[in-house]
Structures are given as structure tokens and as C-alpha cells.
Amino acid sequence: MTTFVRLSKIGYYGDFVVYPILLLLSGGAAMESATPAHRLIWACPCVAGIAMWTLSEYGLHRIVLRHA
């Protein structure tokens, strides 16, 4: 027997609000006492990760939706 959990709109969209806030707060806390050089060293992999995620998601969607 399969049971489905129905989420409210707040429960469904809550992740889209909570996680970015937590990421910004934790990143801000980590960068509070960092030097400008350390901030740059930290920011470069973050930007590269966002770019790689965007490109891989685009490629995956393109393959899945074009060849489905």
C-alpha cells in the first residue's frame, strides 16, 4: 500500500526560502573574519560551482527533453 504525503504550499516552497537564507548566513559568518584574499579564494570555487551546476543542468534537460 502506497501512502502519499501532501504538502501545503508553505511546506513545499519553504525549502526555497530556508536553504538560501541558511547558506547566506553561514557564508557570511565564515567570511566575517576572513581577509580579502581568503574571500576571493572562497568565492572562486562558489562561482565555478554555480556555473558548472547551471551548465550540467542545462545539458541534462536538453538531452532528456530532446531525446525523450
Solvent accessible surface area in square Angstrom, and as a share of the most:
residue,aa,sasa,rsa
1,M,234,1.05
2,T,101,0.58
3,T,115,0.67
4,F,169,0.70
5,V,131,0.75
6,R,224,0.82
7,L,116,0.58
8,S,74,0.48
9,K,161,0.68
10,I,152,0.77
11,G,37,0.35
12,Y,121,0.46
13,Y,120,0.46
14,G,21,0.20
15,D,78,0.40
16,F,132,0.55
17,V,88,0.51
18,V,76,0.44
19,Y,125,0.47
20,P,59,0.37
21,I,89,0.45
22,L,96,0.48
23,L,127,0.63
24,L,137,0.68
25,L,117,0.58
26,S,68,0.44
27,G,10,0.10
28,G,43,0.41
29,A,69,0.53
30,A,59,0.46
31,M,33,0.15
32,E,141,0.63
33,S,107,0.69
34,A,22,0.17
35,T,67,0.39
36,P,107,0.67
37,A,63,0.49
38,H,106,0.47
39,R,105,0.38
40,L,116,0.58
41,I,114,0.58
42,W,114,0.40
43,A,40,0.31
44,C,72,0.43
45,P,84,0.53
46,C,53,0.31
47,V,99,0.57
48,A,52,0.40
49,G,39,0.38
50,I,120,0.61
51,A,47,0.37
52,M,127,0.57
53,W,173,0.61
54,T,78,0.45
55,L,115,0.57
56,S,64,0.41
57,E,70,0.31
58,Y,132,0.50
59,G,26,0.25
60,L,111,0.55
61,H,89,0.40
62,R,118,0.43
63,I,107,0.54
64,V,78,0.45
65,L,135,0.67
66,R,164,0.60
67,H,147,0.66
68,A,122,0.95
